[in-house]
Amino acid sequence: MPTAYRKSSVVAILLVAFALILADHLGSPTFAFNMGDGNVQTTLMQRDSTACAPCGAPCPSTRD
């Protein structure tokens, strides 16, 4: 005979699991890097101010 689970127990376990996953995610180095707090330069920070394209690509006339 299968055991019936109480709805409140299932919800509580899912909330605990969600809280643990969220805490792990927020504390990860990848999340810090993606939020700009990884103490490294990102591609957007390394853009060339003389570039033609917003992505930092060189002008067609200056390509070799």
DRENVOKOL-633595 format. One record per residue (C-alpha): x, y, z; residue number from 1; residue in one letter. Coordinates in Angstrom, 1 decimal. Example, Ala and Ser with C-alpha at 12.3 -4.5 7.8 and 13.67 -1.06 7.14 Angstrom:
2
pt c1 12.3, c2 -4.5, c3 7.8, k 1, r a
pt c1 13.7, c2 -1.1, c3 7.1, k 2, r s
***
This chain:
64
pt c1 0.0, c2 0.0, c3 0.0, k 1, r m
pt c1 1.6, c2 3.3, c3 -1.1, k 2, r p
pt c1 2.3, c2 5.9, c3 1.6, k 3, r t
pt c1 0.5, c2 9.2, c3 1.2, k 4, r a
pt c1 2.6, c2 12.3, c3 1.6, k 5, r y
pt c1 1.2, c2 15.4, c3 3.4, k 6, r r
pt c1 1.1, c2 18.4, c3 1.2, k 7, r k
pt c1 2.8, c2 20.6, c3 3.8, k 8, r s
pt c1 5.7, c2 18.2, c3 4.1, k 9, r s
pt c1 6.3, c2 18.2, c3 0.4, k 10, r v
pt c1 6.1, c2 22.0, c3 0.2, k 11, r v
pt c1 8.5, c2 22.4, c3 3.2, k 12, r a
pt c1 11.1, c2 20.0, c3 1.6, k 13, r i
pt c1 10.9, c2 21.8, c3 -1.7, k 14, r l
pt c1 11.3, c2 25.2, c3 0.0, k 15, r l
pt c1 14.3, c2 24.0, c3 1.9, k 16, r v
pt c1 15.9, c2 22.6, c3 -1.3, k 17, r a
pt c1 15.2, c2 25.9, c3 -3.1, k 18, r f
pt c1 16.7, c2 27.9, c3 -0.3, k 19, r a
pt c1 19.9, c2 25.7, c3 -0.4, k 20, r l
pt c1 20.2, c2 25.9, c3 -4.2, k 21, r i
pt c1 19.7, c2 29.7, c3 -4.1, k 22, r l
pt c1 22.3, c2 30.2, c3 -1.3, k 23, r a
pt c1 24.8, c2 28.1, c3 -3.3, k 24, r d
pt c1 24.1, c2 30.1, c3 -6.5, k 25, r h
pt c1 24.4, c2 33.5, c3 -4.8, k 26, r l
pt c1 27.6, c2 32.5, c3 -3.2, k 27, r g
pt c1 29.3, c2 31.1, c3 -6.3, k 28, r s
pt c1 32.2, c2 32.8, c3 -8.0, k 29, r p
pt c1 30.4, c2 32.5, c3 -11.3, k 30, r t
pt c1 27.5, c2 34.6, c3 -10.0, k 31, r f
pt c1 29.9, c2 37.2, c3 -8.7, k 32, r a
pt c1 31.7, c2 37.4, c3 -12.0, k 33, r f
pt c1 28.5, c2 37.7, c3 -13.9, k 34, r n
pt c1 27.4, c2 40.6, c3 -11.6, k 35, r m
pt c1 30.7, c2 42.4, c3 -12.2, k 36, r g
pt c1 32.2, c2 41.6, c3 -8.8, k 37, r d
pt c1 34.7, c2 38.9, c3 -9.9, k 38, r g
pt c1 37.8, c2 41.2, c3 -9.7, k 39, r n
pt c1 38.6, c2 40.6, c3 -13.4, k 40, r v
pt c1 38.1, c2 42.7, c3 -16.5, k 41, r q
pt c1 35.2, c2 41.7, c3 -18.6, k 42, r t
pt c1 35.0, c2 42.1, c3 -22.4, k 43, r t
pt c1 32.9, c2 45.2, c3 -22.0, k 44, r l
pt c1 35.5, c2 46.8, c3 -19.8, k 45, r m
pt c1 38.3, c2 46.0, c3 -22.3, k 46, r q
pt c1 36.6, c2 47.7, c3 -25.3, k 47, r r
pt c1 38.7, c2 50.0, c3 -27.4, k 48, r d
pt c1 37.4, c2 53.5, c3 -27.3, k 49, r s
pt c1 38.5, c2 54.1, c3 -31.0, k 50, r t
pt c1 36.5, c2 51.1, c3 -32.3, k 51, r a
pt c1 33.7, c2 51.6, c3 -34.8, k 52, r c
pt c1 31.4, c2 48.8, c3 -33.5, k 53, r a
pt c1 29.8, c2 48.8, c3 -30.1, k 54, r p
pt c1 31.3, c2 45.4, c3 -29.5, k 55, r c
pt c1 34.8, c2 46.8, c3 -29.8, k 56, r g
pt c1 35.5, c2 45.4, c3 -33.3, k 57, r a
pt c1 38.1, c2 47.4, c3 -35.3, k 58, r p
pt c1 37.0, c2 49.6, c3 -38.3, k 59, r c
pt c1 37.2, c2 47.8, c3 -41.6, k 60, r p
pt c1 39.9, c2 50.2, c3 -42.8, k 61, r s
pt c1 42.2, c2 49.3, c3 -40.0, k 62, r t
pt c1 42.1, c2 45.5, c3 -40.3, k 63, r r
pt c1 45.2, c2 43.8, c3 -41.7, k 64, r d
***
